[in-house]
């Protein structure tokens, strides 16, 4: 009887020691990433130097109370993780009404140049020989434009694509190396144009050796506001996500003015764009708090 009592006491002590360890273990944030350089760069000499890589590093360094894991998946998988209420976040998403149904957003985390139309130079005349084009008008012509499935290009462009896009003028695609595959389609004349960010265009064009063959056209609908310039950290829309977003907002307010944060994106711009970008960074981005 005494031996049994002693054994029970020992087991009770062991359980008492284990429970705090389990209760106070670190929570894990799953950071959802896509194969989309130079946002994220997962391979090669520049691995980890994409601007979303750097900002993820900055944020996670300031959240030592969590463990962090990075998950590479397509946007559809991202959506599923968020809709299922997983403890997941993404460092840079545009706001859309659809996404706001299952995501909480931070204050702006990125200030990027807005999406552009990317074409082969030899098709410039087909696009009116103008550096600025109206996307709505292009979608009324006999042109095929590449659009990533479930990707947002900012409210102005999304609205035009959703209103005037159809099976005849839009080619939608999702898969591994999404951006690279789109540029290869452009290179081999399977598409008339792509929609993407300027730094994305230059990165992929250089990767394929066609930088001198392509050009970008400004989208007129993007010039009326800065909505298409701002993206945000987003986390699953539950109590956990709300708490993480509050912590991230404090970090962003502290870190956005730093040189390291600003240069995470600035390094991917051509020299002629840096000065103007830096002025807008201070005047627009640092003042954006909702």
URLINVEN-V954267 format. One record per residue. RES is the residue in three letters. BURIAL is b if it has 16 or more other ideal C-beta (glycine too) atoms within 10 Angstrom, else e. Layout:
res=[RES/RES]
burial=[BURIAL/BURIAL]
This chain:
res=[UNK/UNK/UNK/UNK/UNK/UNK/UNK/UNK/UNK/UNK/UNK/UNK/UNK/UNK/UNK/UNK/UNK/UNK/UNK/UNK/UNK/UNK/UNK/UNK/UNK/UNK/UNK/UNK/UNK/UNK/UNK/UNK/UNK/UNK/UNK/UNK/UNK/UNK/UNK/UNK/UNK/UNK/UNK/UNK/UNK/UNK/UNK/UNK/UNK/UNK/UNK/UNK/UNK/UNK/UNK/UNK/UNK/UNK/UNK/UNK/UNK/UNK/UNK/UNK/UNK/UNK/UNK/UNK/UNK/UNK/UNK/UNK/UNK/UNK/UNK/UNK/UNK/UNK/UNK/UNK/UNK/UNK/UNK/UNK/UNK/UNK/UNK/UNK/UNK/UNK/UNK/UNK/UNK/UNK/UNK/UNK/UNK/UNK/UNK/UNK/UNK/UNK/UNK/UNK/UNK/UNK/UNK/UNK/UNK/UNK/UNK/UNK/UNK/UNK/UNK/UNK/UNK/UNK/UNK/UNK/UNK/UNK/UNK/UNK/UNK/UNK/UNK/UNK/UNK/UNK/UNK/UNK/UNK/UNK/UNK/UNK/UNK/UNK/UNK/UNK/UNK/UNK/UNK/UNK/UNK/UNK/UNK/UNK/UNK/UNK/UNK/UNK/UNK/UNK/UNK/UNK/UNK/UNK/UNK/UNK/UNK/UNK/UNK/UNK/UNK/UNK/UNK/UNK/UNK/UNK/UNK/UNK/UNK/UNK/UNK/UNK/UNK/UNK/UNK/UNK/UNK/UNK/UNK/UNK/UNK/UNK/UNK/UNK/UNK/UNK/UNK/UNK/UNK/UNK/UNK/UNK/UNK/UNK/UNK/UNK/UNK/UNK/UNK/UNK/UNK/UNK/UNK/UNK/UNK/UNK/UNK/UNK/UNK/UNK/UNK/UNK/UNK/UNK/UNK/UNK/UNK/UNK/UNK/UNK/UNK/UNK/UNK/UNK/UNK/UNK/UNK/UNK/UNK/UNK/UNK/UNK/UNK/UNK/UNK/UNK/UNK/UNK/UNK/UNK/UNK/UNK/UNK/UNK/UNK/UNK/UNK/UNK/UNK/UNK/UNK/UNK/UNK/UNK/UNK/UNK/UNK/UNK/UNK/UNK/UNK/UNK/UNK/UNK/UNK/UNK/UNK/UNK/UNK/UNK/UNK/UNK/UNK/UNK/UNK/UNK/UNK/UNK/UNK/UNK/UNK/UNK/UNK/UNK/UNK/UNK]
burial=[e/e/e/e/e/e/e/e/e/e/e/e/e/e/e/e/e/e/e/e/e/e/e/e/e/e/e/e/b/b/b/b/b/b/b/b/b/b/b/b/b/b/e/e/e/e/e/e/b/b/b/b/b/b/b/b/e/b/b/b/e/e/e/e/e/e/e/b/e/e/e/e/e/b/b/e/e/b/b/e/b/b/e/e/e/b/b/b/b/b/b/b/b/b/b/e/e/e/b/e/e/b/b/b/b/b/b/b/b/b/b/b/b/b/b/b/b/b/b/b/e/e/e/e/e/e/b/e/e/e/e/e/b/e/b/e/e/b/b/e/e/e/b/e/b/b/b/b/e/e/b/b/b/b/b/b/b/b/e/b/b/e/e/e/b/e/e/e/b/b/b/e/e/e/e/e/e/b/b/b/e/b/b/e/b/b/b/e/e/e/b/b/b/b/b/b/b/b/b/b/b/b/b/b/b/e/e/e/e/b/e/e/e/b/b/b/b/b/b/b/b/b/e/e/e/b/e/b/b/b/b/b/b/b/b/b/b/e/e/b/b/e/e/b/b/e/e/b/b/e/b/b/e/e/b/b/e/e/e/e/b/b/e/b/b/b/e/b/b/e/e/e/e/e/e/e/b/e/e/e/b/e/e/e/b/e/e/b/e/e]
